[in-house]
Amino acid sequence: MSRSSRPPLLAGPMLLPEFRSDQAGRLDLPSVGLSLVAVLLMVYGVKQLTVESVPVVPAVALVVGAAVGSLFVRRQLRLETPLLDLRLLRNRPFAAVLVALVFAGIAMAGTGLLVTQYLQSVLGFSPLASAVLFAPMGLGVAVGTMAAPALARRMKQTTAIAGGLVASALGSLLLVGVDGASALPLVMIGIAVLALGTGPLFALGTGLVVGSVPPERAGSAASMSETGNYFGGSLGFALLGVVAAVVYRSRMDGTSDSLAGAVAASRHLPADQGAELLHAAREAFTASLHVIGVVAAVIFAGLAVLILTMRPATRTSPAALPDYEATRS
């Protein structure tokens, strides 16, 4: 921190306005427990569906997770000070941006999962080299986030966000062409463009969310936007990971469950058989990367349409929001 930045920070508590909700309360531990159980069971059930030969246990986990999730939602709607203020979802601009954050997290996490495995197990880079080659994704988000305010001064915020999401869709489509000698450049350009396009959503989306609710609920709105993005990331690993696994196994005709397993098995086979298995596994995994690229492109394109068609975010008066006591009754 530079010395010149210290006085403004010290003067912040005196100069910056503060808004406190009259209904602020304690952390609701039962809600925390319900949310954790619901998410863990749902993610476990989705991931195990492709692993278990008899999907009874995953199906039970999904059903129980959904039931616990419904209890969580009902509890939030009944509490005066909920862990997540789900009533805010009745505000359409808020709901649209939150959906965009969740699904952008899904697309980015699922794509990142496949790309990192592709760099290591298909192209043969070491974990360290793969991490360096994967850096354009993080750098793309950083550059897109920093460029978002300049874009917002030249056009509507919703236009900037939607334009970025279209760029992310194009970056995802570049992954569909990944193969052969051009694989590495396409991967790096694809993830860079994909990440760059999400910058305006992450930078401006929270502002749209906070700007669409009363000041005293800005904290709840901001926390929901952050939670939505991280929740989307968790879902992305589970859902798109399952899609990739299904594509891979269908291409391998059931002879291999995963690329890592094929790599390990090839080391214990004669040279010719091992090379043949490894080649087939890498081709199958490349096909799964292509499918995930298409899925991510569809997600980003759909989010761009959603953002463009939503009403402009306006600060909602407290009277316009649903009454807590009326909701509880």
PEQUIVEN-V951706 format. One record per backbone hydrogen bond with DSSP energy under -0.5 kcal/mol. CO is the residue of the C=O (numbers start at 0). NH is the residue of the N-H. If there is no record, write none. Layout:
CO;NH
CO;NH
This chain:
1;4
2;5
2;6
4;8
5;9
6;10
7;11
8;11
10;13
10;14
11;15
20;23
26;28
27;31
28;32
29;33
30;34
31;35
32;36
33;37
34;38
35;39
36;40
37;41
38;42
39;43
40;44
41;45
42;46
43;47
44;48
46;49
47;50
47;51
52;54
53;55
53;56
54;58
55;59
56;60
57;61
58;62
59;63
60;64
61;65
62;66
63;67
64;68
65;69
66;70
67;71
68;72
69;73
70;74
71;75
72;76
73;77
74;77
74;78
83;85
84;87
85;88
86;89
87;90
89;91
90;94
91;95
92;96
93;97
94;98
95;99
96;100
97;101
98;102
99;103
100;104
101;105
102;106
103;107
104;108
105;109
106;110
107;111
108;112
109;113
110;114
111;115
112;116
113;117
114;118
115;119
116;120
116;121
117;121
117;122
118;124
125;129
126;130
127;131
128;132
129;133
131;134
132;135
133;136
133;137
134;138
135;139
136;140
137;141
138;142
139;143
140;144
141;145
142;146
143;147
144;148
146;150
147;151
148;152
149;153
150;153
150;154
155;159
156;160
157;161
158;162
159;163
160;164
161;165
162;166
163;167
164;168
165;169
166;170
167;171
168;172
169;173
170;174
171;174
172;175
172;176
173;176
174;177
178;181
179;182
181;185
182;186
183;187
184;188
185;189
186;190
187;191
188;192
189;193
190;194
191;195
192;196
193;197
194;197
194;198
195;198
197;201
198;202
199;203
199;204
200;204
201;205
203;207
204;208
205;209
206;210
207;211
208;211
209;212
213;216
214;217
216;220
217;221
218;222
219;223
220;224
221;225
222;226
223;227
224;228
225;229
226;230
227;231
228;232
229;233
230;234
231;235
232;236
233;237
234;238
235;239
235;240
237;241
238;242
239;243
240;244
241;245
242;246
243;247
244;248
245;249
246;250
247;251
248;253
249;252
251;254
257;261
258;262
259;263
260;264
261;265
262;266
263;266
264;267
265;268
269;273
270;274
271;275
272;276
273;277
274;278
275;279
276;280
277;281
278;282
279;283
280;284
281;285
282;286
283;287
284;288
285;289
286;290
287;291
288;292
289;293
290;294
291;295
292;296
293;297
294;298
295;299
296;300
297;301
298;302
299;303
300;304
301;305
302;306
303;307
304;308
305;309
306;309
316;319
316;320
317;320
322;326
323;327
324;328
